[in-house]
Amino acid sequence: MDQQLFKDLNEIHARLLDHRPILQGHVNFFVREFEGKRNDHELERLKKSKDNIEDLNDNLLPQATNGMDFYLANITAKLKVATEVCKKVEEKDRTDIGFIEKEREQRKKEWQELLAHNLKMCEDVDEEFSAQANIVAKHYADLEKKLTEVKNSVP
């Protein structure tokens, strides 16, 4: 009897309080529904991706390859021309720098010559001035000497 009572209590407890089988059924149903809907979406996405890849491989890839071949050849030719122009400009700059250096040295030499010439002229002017000053001083010394002689001779 105790055993029967225990079984009955377990059965009542299971029916009233144990919801695991019901929850498990609901969870299984939800999982089946979700997987069914999700698989359809995944198949649609995979099909769209496949179509896009085929379109890219069939149409866009050959167009891009042809365009690249054409434009790369054109760009390569333009780059070669630009490189040659840059080399010419660089060479011209080098020759211009050499010319500029030569001209600079020539101007320095001319400047030194001008300074030497001006110094010589200043020295010549100073010598001439000193000579003229000596002549004037001698002249006034003679005049003063004559003046003192005249003063001494006049009583």
C-alpha positions as CSV (number, residue, x, y, z in Angstrom):
1,M,0.0,0.0,0.0
2,D,2.8,2.4,0.8
3,Q,4.2,1.7,-2.5
4,Q,1.0,2.3,-4.3
5,L,0.5,5.5,-2.4
6,F,4.1,6.6,-3.3
7,K,3.4,5.8,-7.0
8,D,0.1,7.8,-7.0
9,L,1.9,10.7,-5.3
10,N,4.6,10.6,-7.9
11,E,2.1,10.5,-10.7
12,I,0.1,13.4,-9.3
13,H,3.3,15.4,-8.7
14,A,4.5,14.6,-12.3
15,R,1.1,15.7,-13.8
16,L,0.7,18.8,-11.7
17,L,4.3,20.1,-11.1
18,D,6.6,18.4,-13.6
19,H,6.4,20.3,-16.9
20,R,9.6,19.0,-18.5
21,P,7.9,16.8,-21.1
22,I,5.6,19.6,-22.2
23,L,8.5,22.1,-22.4
24,Q,10.6,19.6,-24.2
25,G,7.9,19.2,-26.8
26,H,7.5,22.9,-27.3
27,V,11.2,23.3,-27.6
28,N,11.5,20.6,-30.2
29,F,8.6,22.1,-32.2
30,F,10.2,25.5,-32.1
31,V,13.6,24.1,-33.2
32,R,11.9,22.3,-36.1
33,E,10.1,25.4,-37.2
34,F,13.2,27.6,-36.9
35,E,15.4,25.2,-38.8
36,G,12.8,24.9,-41.6
37,K,12.5,28.6,-42.0
38,R,16.2,29.2,-41.6
39,N,17.1,26.6,-44.1
40,D,14.9,28.2,-46.7
41,H,16.6,31.6,-46.1
42,E,20.0,30.0,-46.3
43,L,19.2,28.3,-49.6
44,E,17.9,31.6,-51.0
45,R,21.0,33.4,-49.9
46,L,23.3,30.7,-51.3
47,K,21.5,30.8,-54.6
48,K,21.8,34.6,-54.8
49,S,25.5,34.4,-54.0
50,K,26.0,31.7,-56.6
51,D,24.2,33.8,-59.2
52,N,26.2,36.9,-58.3
53,I,29.5,34.9,-58.5
54,E,28.5,33.5,-61.9
55,D,27.6,37.0,-63.1
56,L,30.9,38.3,-61.9
57,N,32.9,35.5,-63.6
58,D,30.9,35.6,-66.8
59,N,30.6,39.4,-67.3
60,L,32.5,41.7,-65.0
61,L,35.7,39.8,-64.7
62,P,36.4,39.7,-68.5
63,Q,35.4,43.4,-68.8
64,A,37.7,44.3,-65.9
65,T,40.5,42.3,-67.4
66,N,40.2,43.9,-70.8
67,G,39.9,47.3,-69.3
68,M,42.9,46.7,-67.1
69,D,45.0,45.5,-70.1
70,F,44.0,48.6,-72.1
71,Y,44.4,51.2,-69.4
72,L,47.6,49.6,-67.9
73,A,49.2,49.8,-71.3
74,N,48.1,53.4,-71.7
75,I,49.3,54.3,-68.1
76,T,52.6,52.5,-68.7
77,A,53.2,54.6,-71.8
78,K,52.3,57.8,-70.0
79,L,54.6,56.9,-67.1
80,K,57.5,56.3,-69.4
81,V,57.0,59.7,-71.0
82,A,56.7,61.3,-67.6
83,T,59.9,59.6,-66.5
84,E,61.8,60.8,-69.5
85,V,60.5,64.4,-69.0
86,C,61.6,64.2,-65.3
87,K,65.1,62.9,-66.4
88,K,65.4,65.8,-68.8
89,V,64.4,68.3,-66.2
90,E,66.8,66.9,-63.7
91,E,69.6,67.0,-66.3
92,K,68.8,70.6,-67.2
93,D,68.8,71.5,-63.5
94,R,72.3,69.9,-63.2
95,T,73.6,71.9,-66.2
96,D,71.9,75.0,-64.9
97,I,73.5,74.5,-61.5
98,G,76.9,74.2,-63.1
99,F,76.4,77.3,-65.2
100,I,75.1,79.2,-62.1
101,E,78.2,78.2,-60.1
102,K,80.5,79.3,-62.9
103,E,78.7,82.7,-63.1
104,R,78.8,83.0,-59.3
105,E,82.6,82.5,-59.3
106,Q,83.0,85.0,-62.2
107,R,81.0,87.6,-60.2
108,K,83.1,86.9,-57.1
109,K,86.3,87.4,-59.1
110,E,84.9,90.6,-60.7
111,W,83.8,91.9,-57.2
112,Q,87.3,91.2,-55.8
113,E,88.9,93.1,-58.7
114,L,86.5,96.0,-58.2
115,L,87.3,96.2,-54.5
116,A,91.1,96.1,-55.3
117,H,90.7,98.8,-57.9
118,N,88.6,101.0,-55.5
119,L,91.2,100.5,-52.8
120,K,94.0,101.5,-55.2
121,M,92.0,104.6,-56.3
122,C,91.5,105.5,-52.6
123,E,95.2,105.2,-51.9
124,D,96.0,107.3,-55.0
125,V,93.5,110.0,-53.9
126,D,95.0,109.9,-50.4
127,E,98.5,110.3,-51.8
128,E,97.4,113.1,-54.1
129,F,95.7,114.8,-51.2
130,S,98.8,114.5,-49.0
131,A,101.0,115.9,-51.8
132,Q,98.6,118.8,-52.4
133,A,98.4,119.4,-48.7
134,N,102.2,119.5,-48.5
135,I,102.4,121.9,-51.4
136,V,99.8,124.2,-49.8
137,A,101.5,124.0,-46.4
138,K,104.8,124.8,-48.1
139,H,103.3,127.7,-49.9
140,Y,101.8,129.2,-46.7
141,A,105.1,128.6,-44.9
142,D,106.9,130.6,-47.6
143,L,104.3,133.3,-47.4
144,E,104.6,133.5,-43.7
145,K,108.4,133.6,-44.0
146,K,108.1,136.4,-46.5
147,L,105.7,138.2,-44.3
148,T,108.0,138.0,-41.3
149,E,110.8,139.2,-43.5
150,V,108.7,142.2,-44.6
151,K,107.7,142.9,-41.0
152,N,111.3,142.8,-39.9
153,S,112.5,145.0,-42.7
154,V,109.9,147.7,-42.1
155,P,110.8,149.7,-39.1
